[in-house]
Amino acid sequence: MIPSNNDTLHFYFHPSPNPMKVALLLGELDLPFSLHPVDIFKGAQHDPAFLAVNPNGKVPVLVDDGVTVFDSHAILLYLADKHGRFLPANGPGRAATLSWLELVATGLSPFSGQAVHFLHYAPEAIAYAKNRYLKEVERHYRVLDARLAKAPFLAGAEYGIADMALWGWARGAGYIFGDAGLSAYPNVQKLVASISRRPAAEKAAKLADTLALKTAVDDETLRALFPQNQGAGAAATPR
Ligand SMILES: N[C@@H](CCC(=O)N[C@@H](CS)C(=O)NCC(=O)O)C(=O)O
């Protein structure tokens, strides 16, 4: 599946939070790319051809002139370094960007993913898990909100890849917080709204409209996204 036409950027995409971070940066850098939709609701992430591109079987993936980069934050760092934009080359701005980027990579993103899982998709309602992940998502948003009370952007004065990473998940926070959305976190809410008004964000949000991807959550979707729940003994297997 690694394209033979390797003189351009190839972006493996699904309009879900982690790929959206990369879609935003590609737009901000005004880079042309070939879009390769991966229909994760149909299980395309498990195709051997896609696993040859990303052995972890997840989107996003970028192939740049034959060089493969997978995992959203690796791609943000790769592109920002390569183009010398949205990530200071050194000094306190770089330290701040890396710190907030990692907080979103290892904190907000996975806790949000697990909150969505236990609130919406888990085969049984587990109050402990719902509470654990919801509270950790709330705690991360409080940390982010306090930071944004002191600075316009996560890294300080300049918009950068840490803000783009936050946007990927925070634009869909209603899926976790319901109608309240980000209202308990007004500084995050303001930044996310201002990013959403940027042309690059509008372009990223429209990518999905060009694709006919599956949106229904049926048995096939649940098998594709949570294969560990399938088969004999799945319920007894620790997750
Ligand atoms: N750490 C990875 C996580 C990627 C990830 O979980 N991607 C989701 C979409 S947001 C996916 O591909 N899900 C399909 C699956 O888990 O089978 C990143 O930041 O890129």
The ligand as a Gaussian input file, in Angstrom:
#p B3LYP/6-31G(d) Opt

LIG

0 1
 N       -1.621000       7.381000      19.470000
 C       -2.254000       7.311000      18.177000
 C       -3.687000       6.874000      18.323000
 C       -4.341000       6.705000      16.967000
 C       -5.777000       6.260000      17.077000
 O       -6.238000       5.727000      18.107000
 N       -6.500000       6.464000      15.988000
 C       -7.892000       6.049000      15.937000
 C       -8.710000       7.149000      15.261000
 S       -8.726000       8.622000      16.251000
 C       -7.978000       4.769000      15.128000
 O       -7.279000       4.598000      14.147000
 N       -8.852000       3.853000      15.552000
 C       -9.039000       2.601000      14.903000
 C       -8.859000       1.431000      15.832000
 O       -8.524000       1.662000      17.011000
 O       -9.064000       0.323000      15.388000
 C       -2.185000       8.699000      17.504000
 O       -2.160000       9.702000      18.212000
 O       -2.135000       8.744000      16.270000

